[in-house]
Amino acid sequence: MIEEPHGAATTSRHFSDYLAYYRAEIIEKVTRLPEAELRKSRVPSGWTLIELVSHLVHMEQRWFVWGFLGEDIESPWGDWSVDDDPWAEGVDARWQVPESTTLIDLTDALTAVGERTTEILDGHSLRESAQPGPRWPGAVEDLRWICFHVLAEYARHAGHLDIAIELAGRDRDR
């Protein structure tokens, strides 16, 4: 069982600790299942557990590296473009993960992007605004707002993950 963080000395450290907590929870949950189970969808929208992990890697990188720092990154949206509508009828672009990409690849990437986020939070004020760049060409929110957004996204997807894993267990028990 992963312990929820308590008592960080600074708000930045508290954000870092909570983000690390969610990353560790996600990794712990998905590594309970065989990789074949991670590529099966159990929800009407069609996403799979491995696609959700890939989404989280790209989401965190998109907000902190591409968004806040304004750095160019090769694939900010993963294997689909922001111009794609992943929920349009007949479009199967959502969070596609190539067969050659393993869960270990994605958990390593999630860990690496987490380390980069921690560096960003250690090196910047939470009141600092994001750099204008390809993510946000105009006025943007500050780092504190970005942290809240990313934490909310992790919490939401951790819940989705719980449900999908429960459904996977039911399927195996039948």
C-alpha positions as CSV (number, residue, x, y, z in Angstrom):
1,M,0.0,0.0,0.0
2,I,1.4,3.4,-1.0
3,E,1.1,6.0,1.7
4,E,-0.5,9.3,0.9
5,P,1.9,12.2,1.5
6,H,1.7,14.4,4.6
7,G,3.5,17.3,6.1
8,A,5.6,18.7,3.2
9,A,7.7,21.7,4.1
10,T,6.6,23.8,1.1
11,T,3.6,23.9,-1.2
12,S,5.8,23.1,-4.1
13,R,7.1,20.0,-2.3
14,H,3.5,19.1,-1.4
15,F,2.6,19.2,-5.1
16,S,5.7,17.1,-6.0
17,D,4.9,14.5,-3.3
18,Y,1.3,14.2,-4.4
19,L,2.2,13.9,-8.0
20,A,4.7,11.2,-7.1
21,Y,2.0,9.5,-5.0
22,Y,-0.4,9.3,-7.9
23,R,2.3,8.1,-10.3
24,A,3.3,5.3,-7.9
25,E,-0.3,4.3,-7.5
26,I,-0.9,4.2,-11.2
27,I,2.3,2.1,-11.7
28,E,1.4,-0.3,-8.8
29,K,-2.1,-0.8,-10.1
30,V,-1.2,-1.5,-13.8
31,T,1.6,-3.8,-13.0
32,R,-0.8,-6.2,-11.2
33,L,-2.2,-7.3,-14.6
34,P,-0.5,-9.2,-17.4
35,E,0.3,-7.0,-20.4
36,A,-2.3,-8.7,-22.6
37,E,-5.0,-7.6,-20.1
38,L,-3.7,-4.0,-20.4
39,R,-4.6,-4.0,-24.1
40,K,-8.2,-5.0,-23.7
41,S,-10.9,-2.4,-23.4
42,R,-13.7,-2.9,-20.9
43,V,-15.4,0.5,-21.4
44,P,-17.8,1.7,-24.1
45,S,-15.4,4.4,-25.2
46,G,-12.8,1.8,-26.1
47,W,-9.7,3.0,-24.2
48,T,-7.4,0.4,-22.6
49,L,-5.3,0.5,-19.5
50,I,-2.1,0.8,-21.4
51,E,-3.5,3.7,-23.4
52,L,-4.5,5.4,-20.1
53,V,-0.9,5.1,-18.9
54,S,0.4,6.5,-22.2
55,H,-2.1,9.4,-21.9
56,L,-0.8,10.2,-18.4
57,V,2.8,10.3,-19.6
58,H,1.9,12.8,-22.4
59,M,-0.5,14.8,-20.2
60,E,2.1,15.5,-17.5
61,Q,4.7,16.3,-20.1
62,R,2.3,18.5,-22.0
63,W,1.4,20.6,-19.0
64,F,4.8,21.0,-17.4
65,V,7.4,20.8,-20.1
66,W,5.6,21.9,-23.2
67,G,3.1,24.2,-21.5
68,F,4.9,25.7,-18.5
69,L,8.5,25.7,-19.8
70,G,7.4,26.3,-23.4
71,E,9.8,23.7,-24.7
72,D,9.2,21.9,-27.9
73,I,8.4,18.2,-27.5
74,E,8.1,15.7,-30.3
75,S,4.7,14.3,-29.6
76,P,2.8,16.3,-27.0
77,W,-0.5,14.5,-27.6
78,G,1.0,11.0,-27.9
79,D,0.2,9.1,-31.1
80,W,-2.7,11.3,-32.1
81,S,-2.7,15.0,-33.1
82,V,-4.7,17.7,-31.4
83,D,-6.4,18.1,-34.8
84,D,-7.7,14.6,-34.6
85,D,-11.1,14.1,-32.9
86,P,-10.5,10.9,-30.9
87,W,-14.2,10.5,-30.1
88,A,-15.6,11.1,-33.6
89,E,-17.5,8.2,-35.1
90,G,-15.2,5.9,-37.1
91,V,-12.0,7.5,-35.7
92,D,-9.9,5.2,-33.6
93,A,-7.1,7.7,-32.8
94,R,-7.6,8.3,-29.0
95,W,-4.6,7.2,-27.0
96,Q,-3.2,4.5,-29.3
97,V,-0.2,2.7,-28.1
98,P,1.8,0.7,-30.7
99,E,2.2,-3.1,-29.9
100,S,6.0,-2.5,-29.7
101,T,5.5,-0.2,-26.7
102,T,5.5,-2.1,-23.5
103,L,4.2,-1.3,-20.1
104,I,7.8,-1.1,-18.9
105,D,8.5,1.5,-21.6
106,L,5.5,3.6,-20.3
107,T,6.2,3.2,-16.6
108,D,9.8,4.2,-17.3
109,A,8.6,7.2,-19.2
110,L,6.1,8.1,-16.5
111,T,8.9,8.0,-13.9
112,A,11.1,10.1,-16.1
113,V,8.5,12.8,-16.7
114,G,7.9,12.8,-13.0
115,E,11.5,13.5,-12.3
116,R,11.4,16.4,-14.8
117,T,8.3,17.7,-13.1
118,T,10.0,17.6,-9.7
119,E,12.9,19.6,-11.1
120,I,10.5,22.2,-12.5
121,L,8.7,22.5,-9.2
122,D,12.0,22.7,-7.3
123,G,13.3,25.4,-9.7
124,H,10.3,27.7,-10.1
125,S,7.9,29.7,-8.0
126,L,4.3,28.5,-8.0
127,R,3.3,32.1,-8.9
128,E,5.4,32.1,-12.0
129,S,3.4,32.1,-15.3
130,A,4.0,29.6,-18.0
131,Q,6.1,30.7,-21.0
132,P,4.3,31.6,-24.1
133,G,5.0,28.9,-26.7
134,P,3.3,26.3,-28.9
135,R,1.0,25.2,-26.0
136,W,-0.2,28.7,-25.1
137,P,0.7,31.5,-27.4
138,G,-0.9,34.2,-25.2
139,A,-1.6,34.8,-21.5
140,V,-1.5,31.6,-19.4
141,E,-2.0,30.5,-15.9
142,D,0.7,30.1,-13.2
143,L,2.5,27.0,-12.1
144,R,0.1,26.6,-9.1
145,W,-2.9,26.4,-11.4
146,I,-1.1,23.9,-13.6
147,C,-0.3,21.7,-10.5
148,F,-3.9,21.7,-9.5
149,H,-5.0,20.8,-13.0
150,V,-2.6,17.9,-13.3
151,L,-3.4,16.6,-9.8
152,A,-7.1,16.6,-10.7
153,E,-6.4,14.7,-13.9
154,Y,-4.4,12.1,-12.0
155,A,-7.1,11.7,-9.4
156,R,-9.8,11.3,-12.1
157,H,-7.8,8.7,-14.1
158,A,-6.8,6.8,-11.0
159,G,-10.5,6.3,-10.4
160,H,-11.0,5.2,-14.0
161,L,-8.1,2.8,-13.6
162,D,-9.7,1.3,-10.4
163,I,-12.9,0.6,-12.3
164,A,-11.2,-0.9,-15.3
165,I,-9.0,-3.1,-13.2
166,E,-12.1,-4.3,-11.3
167,L,-13.8,-5.2,-14.5
168,A,-10.7,-7.0,-15.7
169,G,-10.7,-9.1,-12.6
170,R,-14.4,-10.0,-13.1
171,D,-13.7,-11.0,-16.7
172,R,-10.9,-13.3,-15.5
173,D,-13.1,-14.9,-12.8
174,R,-15.8,-15.9,-15.2
